[in-house]
Every structure is written in structure tokens, then in C-alpha cells.
Amino acid sequence: MANDLEEGAPAVEEAGAAATEELPTLFRGTSTGYEGGQGALRAGVTPASTDPKVATAFATHAEQFGEGVLQIGRSGDLTGLKAEAGYLSYEAEAFVNTTPLDFAARASTTIPSSTARDILGQMGIDVPSQIALPEGLTSFLRTSPLMTADQIAEFLRRVTQ
């Protein structure tokens, strides 16, 4: 059963993408050097998203713990890894079978959360400049549509300009 996403952000199949299959570009919002939450570390996975707006919101929330960053892991960066769809379709969530520090090291692009917000804002996609509480993050994500495939491609184009 595929992750039931709105139009746009590519789904990671719940059965998991095999290590020989190409993963979609995955985005992770975090603070620089964050080693990951205890639950994810115990499970041996790193949460990510197929939607850069979602990951940018997480990076914005993470600013209260350090420098908020958006890590972008393109398919070639993630060679040999597997990913499975997460539980939260409004997050376009994917669990990658690696540690957060390994994902960060593999990600070919890392930008400050403020830069990601600026790029999204130029595209007409607003992410709040501050998200202090987990409830505020969840509320924003539940009420904000996922990006379309064309919007994601445009975001990636702008990041690499």
C-alpha cells in the first residue's frame, strides 16, 4: 500500500525501496549536529520527508536548539540505503535506514533554514519564521498542502542556482 499523499510529493512505498532501487530526493529539517531522537536511534532510522516545505518547517522548529538547517539527500547521495513510508501522510514522511549523522554526511546540499524559507517564500509558499512548540509545527503541517512535483523541482533548481 503506497503512502496516501496528496498530489505532488513522491511517495516512498510502505514496503520500502530496496537498496538497489533509486530513492527520491529526501529532505531533513534539523539543527546542525543533532544526533537524533532516542526512538529513531533505537529503531535505526532517520525521519525525512519527500517535501522540502515540511522539512523546512522542522528546520525552523529546530532553530531553538541550534542552527536550523535543511539537508537535501538526492538519490545518488543515498545509494545503498532503504527508505519506508512513514505514518504521517501530511508530512510526506519517510524513514531512512541510517543515522541522522550519516544522512547529514551523505546529503550533498545543506542550507540554513532561513534560506529555505526565503526560497519557498519567493515561490509563494510561506513557512513561519518561528515555530516554537511541537503543536504549532503539527498545526502548520496539517493545514498546509504538500508541494507538487513541479514545485519541488523548482525548489531544487533555485537551491542550486
VOBA-1610 file (N, C-alpha, C; in pm, whole numbers, padded with zeros to 5 digits, always signed):
BEGIN
Met+00085-00118+00000Met+00000+00000+00000Met+00089+00124+00000Ala+00069+00212-00090Ala+00150+00333-00101Ala+00107+00436+00002Asn+00199+00520+00040Asn+00168+00630+00130Asn+00067+00719+00060Asp-00042+00750+00124Asp-00152+00825+00063Asp-00123+00974+00070Leu-00044+01025-00026Leu-00011+01166-00030Leu-00107+01238-00122Glu-00122+01366-00098Glu-00195+01450-00192Glu-00114+01447-00321Glu-00153+01525-00420Glu-00073+01531-00541Glu+00063+01587-00507Gly+00164+01545-00582Gly+00292+01611-00568Gly+00402+01528-00510Ala+00432+01548-00384Ala+00549+01487-00324Ala+00548+01337-00350Pro+00657+01282-00404Pro+00659+01141-00437Pro+00652+01055-00311Ala+00580+00948-00319Ala+00565+00859-00205Ala+00680+00761-00200Val+00719+00722-00082Val+00809+00610-00061Val+00717+00495-00026Glu+00728+00386-00099Glu+00638+00274-00076Glu+00653+00219+00066Glu+00541+00179+00127Glu+00545+00127+00262Glu+00628-00001+00270Ala+00631-00077+00162Ala+00710-00199+00161Ala+00859-00166+00164Gly+00892-00043+00131Gly+01031+00002+00135Gly+01094-00003-00002Ala+01176+00093-00029Ala+01252+00092-00153Ala+01378+00011-00127Ala+01401-00087-00211Ala+01519-00173-00194Ala+01645-00091-00213Ala+01754-00140-00156Ala+01881-00068-00164Ala+01927-00052-00309Thr+01882-00138-00399Thr+01922-00127-00539Thr+01831-00033-00616Glu+01718+00004-00559Glu+01627+00097-00624Glu+01668+00240-00590Glu+01632+00329-00679Glu+01666+00469-00659Glu+01564+00534-00566Leu+01611+00595-00460Leu+01523+00667-00369Leu+01494+00805-00427Pro+01378+00862-00393Pro+01354+01001-00434Pro+01445+01093-00353Thr+01454+01217-00396Thr+01525+01316-00315Thr+01452+01328-00181Leu+01527+01324-00074Leu+01469+01334+00060Leu+01525+01456+00130Phe+01440+01518+00210Phe+01473+01642+00280Phe+01462+01618+00429Arg+01557+01672+00504Arg+01554+01659+00650Arg+01577+01794+00713Gly+01484+01835+00798Gly+01497+01959+00873Gly+01542+01927+01013Thr+01649+01991+01056Thr+01709+01960+01186Thr+01795+02077+01231Ser+01868+02056+01338Ser+01970+02153+01377Ser+02106+02088+01353Thr+02204+02170+01323Thr+02337+02121+01290Thr+02390+02031+01401Gly+02435+01911+01362Gly+02497+01819+01457Gly+02402+01737+01541Tyr+02269+01755+01523Tyr+02173+01680+01605Tyr+02186+01531+01575Glu+02208+01454+01678Glu+02232+01310+01662Glu+02105+01229+01648Gly+01988+01290+01669Gly+01862+01219+01652Gly+01794+01188+01783Gly+01663+01170+01775Gly+01584+01135+01892Gly+01606+00990+01933Gln+01581+00961+02058Gln+01606+00826+02110Gln+01524+00719+02037Gly+01398+00749+02005Gly+01315+00650+01937Gly+01369+00614+01799Ala+01407+00716+01724Ala+01461+00691+01590Ala+01595+00618+01598Leu+01678+00655+01695Leu+01807+00588+01711Leu+01789+00441+01747Arg+01694+00412+01837Arg+01667+00273+01873Arg+01617+00194+01752Ala+01534+00258+01670Ala+01479+00190+01552Ala+01580+00184+01437Gly+01686+00262+01445Gly+01788+00261+01341Gly+01747+00334+01215Val+01662+00434+01230Val+01614+00510+01114Val+01627+00660+01138Thr+01626+00733+01028Thr+01624+00878+01033Thr+01499+00927+00964Pro+01415+01006+01031Pro+01297+01060+00965Pro+01337+01169+00866Ala+01272+01166+00751Ala+01294+01265+00646Ala+01159+01288+00578Ser+01158+01368+00474Ser+01035+01396+00401Ser+01067+01407+00252Thr+00969+01377+00170Thr+00983+01400+00027Thr+00941+01541-00010Asp+00902+01622+00089Asp+00854+01758+00067Asp+00945+01859+00138Pro+01010+01947+00062Pro+01102+02043+00127Pro+01033+02143+00219Lys+00906+02174+00194Lys+00834+02266+00284Lys+00820+02204+00422Val+00788+02076+00426Val+00775+02004+00553Val+00908+02006+00628Ala+01015+01971+00559Ala+01146+01966+00623Ala+01192+02105+00666Thr+01156+02207+00589Thr+01190+02344+00627Thr+01117+02383+00756Ala+00994+02341+00771Ala+00920+02368+00895Ala+00989+02300+01013Phe+01035+02176+00994Phe+01109+02108+01102Phe+01240+02181+01132Ala+01309+02228+01028Ala+01434+02303+01049Ala+01408+02433+01125Thr+01297+02498+01093Thr+01259+02621+01163Thr+01232+02592+01311His+01159+02485+01338His+01134+02444+01476His+01266+02413+01547Ala+01362+02352+01477Ala+01490+02313+01536Ala+01580+02431+01567Glu+01549+02550+01515Glu+01632+02668+01541Glu+01646+02698+01689Gln+01548+02659+01768Gln+01557+02686+01911Gln+01662+02599+01981Phe+01714+02498+01909Phe+01814+02408+01966Phe+01952+02427+01904Gly+01964+02517+01809Gly+02090+02539+01739Gly+02063+02597+01602Glu+02161+02587+01513Glu+02141+02638+01377Glu+02047+02544+01301Gly+01931+02595+01261Gly+01836+02517+01184Gly+01884+02502+01040Val+01883+02379+00991Val+01929+02353+00854Val+01835+02258+00782Leu+01836+02271+00649Leu+01766+02178+00561Leu+01872+02096+00490Gln+01871+01966+00513Gln+01963+01874+00446Gln+01890+01812+00328Ile+01956+01809+00213Ile+01895+01755+00092Ile+01977+01635+00047Gly+01914+01518+00055Gly+01978+01394+00012Gly+01919+01352-00121Arg+01995+01373-00227Arg+01949+01330-00359Arg+01972+01180-00373Ser+01911+01123-00474Ser+01917+00980-00494Ser+02060+00927-00490Gly+02152+00992-00561Gly+02290+00947-00563Gly+02359+00956-00428Asp+02315+01049-00344Asp+02371+01063-00209Asp+02332+00945-00121Leu+02216+00887-00151Leu+02157+00787-00063Leu+02175+00645-00114Thr+02267+00626-00209Thr+02291+00494-00268Thr+02318+00391-00159Gly+02253+00277-00171Gly+02271+00168-00076Gly+02179+00173+00044Leu+02103+00280+00058Leu+02009+00291+00171Leu+01870+00249+00128Lys+01790+00213+00226Lys+01649+00184+00204Lys+01567+00290+00277Ala+01444+00310+00230Ala+01352+00401+00298Ala+01213+00341+00295Glu+01138+00369+00398Glu+00999+00326+00405Glu+00912+00446+00435Ala+00790+00440+00385Ala+00695+00547+00412Ala+00668+00554+00561Gly+00656+00676+00610Gly+00620+00696+00749Gly+00470+00686+00768Tyr+00426+00722+00885Tyr+00285+00710+00921Tyr+00205+00836+00890Leu+00272+00949+00877Leu+00201+01076+00868Leu+00204+01129+00725Ser+00096+01108+00653Ser+00093+01149+00512Ser+00107+01300+00497Tyr+00058+01378+00594Tyr+00068+01524+00583Tyr+00213+01573+00601Glu+00302+01484+00641Glu+00444+01516+00648Glu+00521+01458+00531Ala+00453+01382+00442Ala+00523+01311+00333Ala+00646+01242+00392Glu+00623+01174+00502Glu+00728+01120+00587Glu+00792+00995+00526Ala+00923+00984+00543Ala+00997+00866+00503Ala+01100+00836+00612Phe+01116+00708+00642Phe+01217+00665+00738Phe+01332+00602+00661Val+01451+00657+00676Val+01570+00612+00604Val+01653+00527+00699Asn+01701+00412+00650Asn+01772+00320+00739Asn+01918+00360+00759Thr+01935+00473+00823Thr+02067+00522+00859Thr+02053+00616+00978Thr+02165+00657+01033Thr+02162+00751+01145Thr+02149+00894+01093Pro+02100+00984+01176Pro+02093+01124+01135Pro+02230+01181+01095Leu+02335+01143+01166Leu+02467+01195+01132Leu+02516+01142+00998Asp+02482+01016+00965Asp+02519+00961+00834Asp+02439+01030+00724Phe+02309+01053+00748Phe+02228+01124+00648Phe+02289+01261+00623Ala+02326+01331+00730Ala+02386+01464+00716Ala+02515+01459+00636Ala+02597+01357+00661Ala+02724+01345+00589Ala+02701+01312+00441Arg+02597+01236+00412Arg+02568+01196+00274Arg+02499+01308+00194Ala+02424+01392+00262Ala+02346+01496+00193Ala+02441+01588+00116Ser+02418+01600-00014Ser+02508+01681-00097Ser+02483+01830-00079Thr+02370+01865-00022Thr+02336+02006-00002Thr+02278+02025+00138Thr+02329+02124+00208Thr+02272+02166+00336Thr+02265+02318+00333Ile+02146+02371+00361Ile+02129+02516+00361Ile+02064+02559+00492Pro+02087+02682+00534Pro+02020+02733+00655Pro+01869+02734+00635Ser+01797+02714+00744Ser+01651+02715+00736Ser+01599+02849+00684Ser+01668+02958+00716Ser+01624+03089+00667Ser+01634+03097+00515Thr+01736+03038+00457Thr+01750+03036+00311Thr+01638+02954+00249Ala+01609+02839+00308Ala+01499+02755+00257Ala+01367+02830+00264Arg+01342+02900+00375Arg+01218+02978+00388Arg+01212+03088+00283Asp+01326+03154+00259Asp+01331+03261+00159Asp+01298+03207+00020Ile+01358+03095-00017Ile+01331+03036-00149Ile+01183+02998-00160Leu+01131+02932-00059Leu+00989+02894-00061Leu+00902+03018-00068Gly+00936+03122+00007Gly+00858+03247+00005Gly+00857+03309-00133Gln+00971+03307-00204Gln+00977+03358-00341Gln+00886+03278-00434Met+00860+03154-00397Met+00772+03067-00477Met+00626+03080-00433Gly+00598+03165-00334Gly+00462+03182-00285Gly+00421+03081-00180Ile+00519+03012-00122Ile+00493+02911-00019Ile+00550+02964+00112Asp+00464+02999+00203Asp+00510+03061+00327Asp+00526+02959+00439Val+00641+02963+00502Val+00669+02886+00623Val+00696+02988+00732Pro+00630+02976+00847Pro+00653+03075+00954Pro+00800+03087+00990Ser+00841+03207+01030Ser+00981+03230+01065Ser+01015+03177+01204Gln+00913+03145+01283Gln+00933+03085+01415Gln+00826+02980+01438Ile+00868+02863+01483Ile+00776+02756+01523Ile+00832+02699+01652Ala+00782+02748+01764Ala+00842+02714+01894Ala+00791+02581+01950Leu+00663+02556+01938Leu+00605+02438+02003Leu+00576+02328+01903Pro+00591+02202+01944Pro+00556+02091+01855Pro+00412+02100+01804Glu+00322+02151+01888Glu+00182+02163+01846Glu+00167+02263+01732Gly+00247+02370+01734Gly+00245+02468+01626Gly+00297+02408+01497Leu+00398+02325+01507Leu+00452+02256+01390Leu+00348+02164+01330Thr+00285+02083+01413Thr+00182+01991+01365Thr+00065+02067+01303Ser+00021+02173+01367Ser-00090+02252+01315Ser-00056+02310+01178Phe+00064+02366+01163Phe+00105+02421+01035Phe+00105+02312+00928Leu+00164+02198+00958Leu+00175+02092+00857Leu+00040+02034+00819Arg-00050+02021+00916Arg-00183+01965+00886Arg-00268+02058+00802Thr-00242+02187+00808Thr-00326+02283+00737Thr-00261+02339+00611Ser-00144+02292+00579Ser-00069+02343+00465Ser-00054+02232+00362Pro-00093+02255+00237Pro-00086+02147+00138Pro+00058+02108+00106Leu+00076+01982+00070Leu+00207+01937+00025Leu+00242+02004-00107Met+00370+02016-00132Met+00416+02075-00257Met+00392+01978-00372Thr+00372+02032-00491Thr+00358+01948-00610Thr+00497+01907-00659Ala+00501+01808-00746Ala+00628+01764-00804Ala+00696+01880-00877Asp+00619+01962-00949Asp+00677+02077-01019Asp+00735+02179-00921Gln+00666+02203-00810Gln+00717+02296-00710Gln+00846+02244-00646Ile+00852+02114-00621Ile+00972+02055-00563Ile+01089+02069-00660Ala+01064+02041-00787Ala+01169+02055-00889Ala+01217+02201-00896Glu+01124+02295-00889Glu+01161+02438-00893Glu+01241+02475-00768Phe+01201+02424-00652Phe+01276+02450-00530Phe+01420+02401-00545Leu+01437+02278-00593Leu+01571+02223-00612Leu+01652+02304-00712Arg+01587+02351-00817Arg+01656+02436-00917Arg+01706+02563-00850Arg+01621+02625-00770Arg+01660+02750-00703Arg+01769+02729-00600Val+01767+02617-00532Val+01870+02587-00431Val+02007+02579-00497Thr+02013+02526-00617Thr+02142+02502-00682Thr+02186+02617-00772Gln+02111+02729-00774Gln+02149+02845-00856Gln+02271+02912-00801
//
